[in-house]
Amino acid sequence: MSAEPPARTPARTPVRTAAVPVSAILALRAEVLRPGLPVASAEFAEDARPGTVHLAAYAGETGTEVLGCITLFADPLPGDGTAHRFRGMATAPAVRGRGYGAALLAAAEAEAAARGARTLWCNGRTGARGFYERHGYTVLGEEFVIEGVGPHYVFTRRLPPRA
């Protein structure tokens, strides 16, 4: 009598991240974060700020479709003038749970640390709390509501010192 082989999980496609112009990520940001609203509703004041970096996630080395995005910029917290903030983090629904969000966070953390940041933070949707906590972020303060968007927390993560 032979046993059936164990079920195999499909291999994940490696995720590549790259700095891109904001125009490359606006459509995905609007689709995921501002559904049903004009693309312009997903434009942020920080997008054009000097030093802001927009990161996109792609499938493998040759993928061209933006499947995830995040925007990073300097934004101090009380007691930490080096802090950086990210916003506009979005992952295409078809690839959620496949490492795109984790890859974007890692890329943003590396970029913030390279800029001398000791803390990375965001205003994250309450529904994403588990995701952020799995990646080392903690809630700072109480839940609050962003009008027209919904309930959020401030999530923070201390970054390792630069080598």
Secondary structure, DSSP 8 states (H G I E B T S, - for coil): --------------EEEEEE-GGGTHHHHHHHHSTTS-GGGG--GGGGSTT-EEEEEEETTT--S--EEEEEEE--BTTBTT-EEEEEEEE-GGGTTTTHHHHHHHHHHHHHHHTT-SEEEEEEEGGGHHHHHHTT-EEEEEEEEETTTEEEEEEEEE-----
